[in-house]
């Protein structure tokens, strides 16, 4: 017999055609350098140091500035409130002229006639700097004067907060040859962003090449030699950023599983490798019907990212009866019928035994002998195993037997009275008519019920055909075939 049990199933789903935007490493050499070179130049400066900073200035640079009494210091800060550590280093003993310029977006230092443009803010311990030639230094000096005189909102000189008028003409009346403030009419092919999620929206597909750089704190744009850093646009000659990851897009199938990548949406996470294949167990699913078990699948396969193929495994459970179901009342009806049937047989047997003790009466009434001989046949019949037609016929025959027995009982009573063997006779016990239940006990399995549904519990597949044929029999409620559970 083929027992109805859970069925292990699996299905392999390919995600190879899914597209993925990801970063791949192009160069891992760092761009960052210390401030040692610029600190040495500040320490040896004889005239002037100009500093523009969008943040506090690294304390080693400030230490060197304060210690050099041969130089005049002019400092532009983007925000006095966010640069208090730097402001506090200058006082009557070591004065500096410091101005606040909110629109400042660049960090640079000019020592006498040597200039350094920094990509990141000057509060960083290391930075990416671009040494500028003498011609570019002239433009950078003018831009410093422009911000210092034309754009400042506050000035600090010792304890004062005043502004002096600019001795220079407005920037609009001066042409810069090498470094200019960015205008919207310039487009770039390449964009470099810091490795931070908030910058991902800048990676517009209009850019031919898109990168993130481990060393960057701000965005950088490039087209051929033309660079945009902060609000400055200039030619960077042979300047190239290292430690970069290029943004690519491809189908999973085309991405090498042996190389490390960083998915675009997980830019701040560690690099990963794609998986070619993975097995995933998604648990157990109960089938609606026993027949549907082979075709039962999950409503949704839980997809995982960065896997080309997933082999999903699950177990299909056969339908079972609910916990609140009880054994069908039908069995009680048959038990009561069978009990009453056996009780009536016992009464008949007692009467026959009483008659059998009187040999004269037995010889007189041959019909009683015949009933006595058939009694064991009636005892051996299991009523619940009979078909409806067989049960109806049997109960009708039994009623005929009871009727005959009643006749013989009366004859025997009359005989006894006539022979004066018994003074008083008790009345015969009445045997009520047996009525079959409304439904037949199922030929296979066991029937359970709830308020609105019958559940026929079977154990083997061989019982399924007969079980299905019984659907038309139990029409009073819904009918469902379920599998027997091992309890």
N, C-alpha and C positions, 0 to 999 in steps of 0.2 A: 504493500500500500504506500502511496505517495503522500506523506504527511504535509499539511499546509504549514509552512514555516516562513520566516523572514527571508527575503532574497537580497543578496549583495549585488549592487549595481555600480557601474562606473561609466563615465562619459568624458572624453577628452575634447576640450574646447580650445581653439586657437585664437590668440589675440595678436598674431603676427602682423596683421594689417593695421592695427591701431597706430596712430601717429603720436610721436613724442617730441616735445621740445626739450632739449637738454644741452648742458655745457660740457665741452671736452677740452682737456688741458692742451694748450699750445706751447706754453713756456713756463717753467717753474722757477726761473732765476729771479730773485727779488730785485726790486728797483730801489729799495730803501737804503739810505746811507745816514750816517751820523752827522751831527753839526760840527764835527771837529774842524773841518776846513774853514767854514765861515767864522767859527769862534776864534780861530787863529788870526784871520784877517781883521776881525773886530778888535782883537787885542793889539794888533800892530797899526791900526788906523791912526791917522794924524789930524784929520780934519772933521769929517762929517759921516754920520750914520743915519740913514733913513730906513724906517721899518713900517711896513703896512701889515696888519695882522687882523684876522677875523676872530681871534680868540686870545686867551692869555698867551704870552710868549714863554717858551721853554726856559726854565730857570737858569740853565747854564749860559744861555745867550744873555739873559739879563745880568747875571753875575759879571760877565765879561764887560758889558756896557758900563756898569756902575764902577768897575775898577779902572777903566780908561778915562783919565781926566783930561786927555788931550782932544777929545772930540765933542762936537755938539750933537745932541740927539733930538731927532724929530720923529714922532711916533703917531701913526694913525691906528685907531682901534675901531672896530665895527660897533662895539657896545661897551660903554664904561661899566655898566652893571654886571656884564658877564666877563669882565677882564679886571676885576678888582685886585687880584693877586699881582698883576703887572703894574697897575697904577700905584700900588702901595710901595713899590721899590724905588720910586723917585720922590725926592724931597728937596729941602733947601741945601743939604749937603751935596746931593747929586741931582741937579735939576734936569728936566727935559720938557720940551714943548709937545704936548699930547693933545690930539684932537679926535673927536668922535665923528665917524662917517658911516651912517647906517647902510648906504648902498655899496659899501666896499665888499667885494666878492673874491679878492685875490690876496695872496700872502707873498711878500717879497722883501728883500733887504738890499740896500745899496750902501756899500762901504767905499767911501771916496768915489772912485769912478768904476768900481767893479760891482756888478749886480747879480743877484740870485733870485730866480722866480721859483717858488715852491708850490707844488700841487696841493698838498694837504695843509691844514692849519698848523701854525707854529707851536701849538701846545703839544704836538706829538713828539715822542722821544726820538723817532727817526722820521725821515721825510724823503720825498722825491724832489730833487731840485734840478733846475735847468739853468746852467751858466749862460749868461747872455753876453754877446759881443759888445764892443764899445758903441756901435751905432744903435743897437737895441737898448743899451743902457740909457742913452740920451732920451729916447722915447719914454722909457720907464720912469726916468726922473721927472719928465714933464707930467706924466700921469699922476705921479705922487703929488706934485705941486697942484695939479688940478683938483684932486680929492681933498688935499690939505686946505687949500684956500677957497675953492668954489663950492665944496659939498659938505663942509663940516657943520655940525649942529651944536657942538660944545667944544670948549678948549680948556685944558688944565695946564697952568704954569704956576708951579709952587702950589699955593692954596687957592689961586684964583680960578674962576670959571668965566672966561671972556673970549670974545672972538675979535681978531684983527682982520682988517680988509686985505684982500689979495693984491700983491704988487704985480701980478701977472695978468695978461689978457685972458678972456674966457677961452676954453678949449676949442670952441667952434671956430675961432679965428686962427687956429694953428693946425697945420697939416702934419700928421705923424707918418713916418715912412715905414716903420716896421711893426709897431704894436698899436692896435686900435681897440676901442671898445666895441663889443659885438653889436652888429645890426641884424635885424631879422631877415635881410635879403641874402644872407649867406647860408648855404646848405652844406651838410657834411655827410660823408659816406660811412664813417665808422663812429661808433659810440662805445665808451668804456664806462662802466658803472662800478660802484663799490659792491662788495659782496653782502648786500642787504636787501631784504625782501621789498622794502618800500620803494626801491629804485626800479623794480621790474616793469612798472608801467611805462618807463621811459624807453623800453626796448621796442620801439616802433619798427614795423617791418619795412618802413621806407629807408631805413639804414641798410646798406649793403652788408656790412659786417657789424655784429653786436657781441660785446665781450663784457665779462666782469673781470676786475683786477683785484687780487687779494690785497694789494698795497694801497688802493685808492680809498679816500674818504669823501670825495666829490666826483661828479661826472666830468668826463673829458671827451671832447669831440675831435675828429681828425678827418682831413681830406687831403690826400697826398702828403705834402709837408705842412699844410696849414693846420694849426692847432687852435682849439678854443678851451681855455682853462679859466674857470670863473667867468668874468666878463671880458677877459682879454682874448683877442684873436691875433695870431702872429705865425710866422713860419718857423717851425721847430727844427729846421735843417734835418739832421739825421736822428732826431729823437724818436725812440720807440719805447713803448711800455712793455715790460716783461711781466712774468707771473700772471698770465692772462688765461682765461677759459673762454672759448668761442661758443656762441649759441648756435646750435644746429637743430634741424628738424628732419625726421625720417620715420619710416615705418619700423616697428620693433624688429621685424625680420632682418632689416638691413644694418642694425646696430650690433657691432661686435660684442659678444658677451664676455670677452676676455679683457676688455678695456674698462677703466673706471670712468663713470660719467656722473654728472650732477643734474638731476631733473630740474627744469626751470623753476617750478613752484617750490622746490626744496633747496633753493640756492644757499641757504645758511646751514644745511645739513652736510654730513660727511659724504664723500663720493661712494657710489655703489656700482655693482655690476649687474646687468640684467640676468635673469634666470631663464634658461632655455625651457625647463620643464619642472613642474612641481605637482605633487599629489596633495589633495586637500579633502579631508573627511568632513562632510556636511551633515552628519548625523542620521537620524531615522525619520522616515515619512510613512504615515499610515495611508494605505490605499483606500479608495472609496468602496471598491468591490474586490472580491478575490480574483475575478477575471481580469481586472485592470492592473494587477500587481506588476506584471512584466513591463508595462508601459508607463508606470508611475515615475514621474520625475519631479524635482524641486520646481516651484514656481519661478524662482530666480536662482541663478548660479552666482554666488558671491565672488565677484571679480576682485583680483588683487593687482595692484600696480606693479609694473616693471617685470612681468612674467610673460614669456611668449606663448607658452602652452600650459594649461592646467588640467590635470586629470582629477575630476571630481568623483568622489566615492560616497555612496550612501546606502542605507539599508531600507528596503521596502517592507513595512510591517503589514500583515493581513488585517482587515477590519475586525474588531472585536466588540463584544457587547459592552454597553456602558456599566459603570459600577452600581448604578441604582436599579439595574434590571433584576427581576426575580424569576424564579422558575414558573413557567406558565401555569395558570390555574387549571388548565386542561388536565394536567396530570392528577391533580386532586380530584377532579370530577371522575376520572377513570378509576382512581383508587377507591372512591366511594361506591362507584358502580360495581367494581370487582368485589369489594367487601360485602355489599348487599347480595351480590350474586352467590358468593361462597356461603353466606349465611343462609340463604334460601336453599342451597344445595344441602347444607347440613340439616336443615329442618326436614327436607325430603328424605334424607338418609335415615334420620331418627325414626320417621314414620315407617319407612321401609323395614328397618330393623325390628320395629315393634310387630309389624305384620309377619316378618320372616320367622319370628318365634312361634307363630301359630301355623303349624304345618297343614292343618286342615283348610285354613283360609287360603294358604298359598296354593294348595292343590286345587282349591275351588276357583281361584282367580289367576289365570295364566298371565294376564296383562301386567299384574304387579311384578311378576318375575322378570318380564321384559324390561320394565323400568329399572329394576334393581340392577340388571346386567349392564344397562347403558349409563348408569350413574357415574362410573369412573371416567367415561369419555367426556362427560360434562365438566368434571373436576379438572381435567388436563388442558382445557381450552383457556388461553390467555386472551381476554377480551380486547386489550389495547392493540394486539397484533392483527386483529381481523380488519378486513376492509369494511367500509360502511355497509356495503351490500351484505357481506358475510355476517357482520354484527347484527344488522337488522333481521336477517333470516334466522340467525341463532337465537336472538331474543324472542322472536315470534315462536320458534320451535319450543323454546324454554317455557313460554307462556302456555303453549299447548300441553307441555309436560306437567306444568303446575295445575292446569285445569283437570287433566286426567288424574293426577295425584289427589286432587281435592275430591274427585268422584270416588276414587278407591278408598280414601279416608272415611268418607261417609258410609260406604259399603261395609268397611271394616268395623266402624262404630256400630252400625246396625247389626252386624254379625255378632259382635260382642254382647250386645244387649239381648239378642235372641238366645245366645248360649248362656246368658246370665253369668258370664265370667267376670264381669265388671259391674259393680253397682252404679258408680257415677263416672261419667266421662267428661274430661275438660274439653272446652271448645277448641277447635283447630285454630292455630295461629294464622292470622291473615298475612299473606305475602304480597306486598305491593308490586305493581307493574314496574319493570325496569325500563328506564328511558336512556337511550344512548346520548352522550354529549354532543354539542353542536359541531365540534371539529374532531377530526381523527388525530391520534398521536402520530407525529411525523415518522415516516419509515426510516429516516436516517437522522443522526444528530440528536440534539436536545433543544427544546423550545423554551425561550425566555421571553419576558415581556416587560414593557414599561407602560405608562399610561396610554401612549398612542402608537407603539410599535412592537411588533413581534421580532425576535432575533433568533434565527435558527443557527445553532452552533454546531459546526461539523469539524471533523478532524483531518479528513483525507480528501484529495482531489477526486477520487473515484465516487465520492458521495455528492459531488457538486451538481451533476446532471439531474439526479433525483431531487435534490434540494431545490433547484430552480423550478422543477415541475410543481412544487408545492405552493408556489406563489399564488396560484389561483384558488387555493383551498382556504387560506387564512385571510379573508377579505375584510374582516371587521376592523383591522388596523393596518398601518404600514407594515411592510415585511422586508427584512434584510437578512442576508446570509452572512454569517461571521465565522471566524476560525476559533477553535478551542484553544484556550490559553493554558499554559502549565502553571497552575497555582500551588 
